[in-house]
């Protein structure tokens, strides 16, 4: 079972979230595993971003595809996420 031995574990109809408590030095330690998505794996894979977390390099959906995926859900929480992700994109662009 995914999440066994993890301090936190949540499950919804289309994703599983696993992780541990946030650390002041490293921030949140949670991963959402998407099971069913408005953006296909094949489509998301084309613009994957690789990030380094400690000794691991992880493939992660690009911010543009994440926004697209959240936009297609129509959920209120995703609309809030889109607003925040858009702010982050603007900040990164201005660096």
C-alpha positions in Angstrom: 0.0 0.0 0.0 1.3 3.5 -0.9 1.9 5.6 2.1 2.7 2.9 4.7 5.2 4.1 7.2 4.7 7.8 6.1 3.7 10.3 8.6 0.9 11.5 6.3 -1.2 9.8 3.7 -4.3 11.0 1.9 -6.4 9.6 -0.9 -9.0 10.9 -3.2 -10.7 9.6 -6.3 -8.0 10.7 -8.7 -4.8 11.1 -6.6 -2.8 9.8 -3.7 -0.8 12.2 -1.5 2.1 10.9 0.6 4.7 12.8 2.7 6.1 13.8 5.9 6.0 16.8 8.2 7.5 20.0 6.8 11.0 20.8 7.8 12.1 24.4 8.5 15.3 23.8 6.4 13.7 21.9 3.5 10.1 23.0 3.5 7.1 20.7 2.6 7.9 17.1 2.1 4.8 15.8 0.2 4.2 14.3 -3.2 0.9 14.0 -5.0 0.7 11.0 -7.3 -1.9 11.7 -10.0 -3.9 8.6 -11.0 -6.5 10.2 -13.3 -5.8 13.6 -14.9 -7.2 16.1 -17.4 -3.7 16.1 -18.9 -2.5 12.8 -20.2 0.9 11.4 -19.0 2.0 11.3 -22.6 1.2 15.0 -23.0 2.7 16.0 -19.7 5.9 14.0 -20.3 6.7 16.3 -23.3 7.5 19.2 -21.0 8.6 17.5 -17.8 10.9 19.4 -15.5 13.6 17.5 -13.5 14.1 18.8 -9.9 16.7 17.6 -7.4 15.5 16.7 -3.9 18.4 15.7 -1.7 20.0 12.8 -3.6 17.1 12.2 -6.0 16.3 13.8 -9.3 12.5 13.7 -9.9 10.5 14.2 -13.1 7.8 16.8 -12.3 4.9 18.2 -14.5 5.8 21.6 -15.9 4.1 24.6 -14.3 2.2 25.3 -17.6 0.8 21.7 -17.8 -0.1 21.8 -14.0 -2.0 25.0 -14.6 -3.7 23.5 -17.6 -4.6 20.4 -15.6 -6.0 22.5 -12.7 -8.0 24.7 -15.1 -9.7 21.7 -16.6 -11.0 20.4 -13.2 -13.1 23.5 -12.5 -12.7 23.0 -8.8 -12.6 26.1 -6.5 -9.4 24.9 -4.8 -7.7 24.5 -8.2 -8.7 28.1 -9.1 -6.9 29.3 -6.1 -3.9 27.2 -7.0 -3.9 28.7 -10.5 -3.8 32.2 -9.1 -0.8 31.3 -6.9 1.0 29.4 -9.7 0.5 32.3 -12.0 2.1 34.7 -9.4 5.0 32.3 -9.1 5.5 32.2 -12.9 5.6 36.0 -13.0 8.1 36.1 -10.1 10.3 33.6 -11.8 10.1 35.4 -15.1 11.3 38.7 -13.4 14.4 37.0 -11.9 
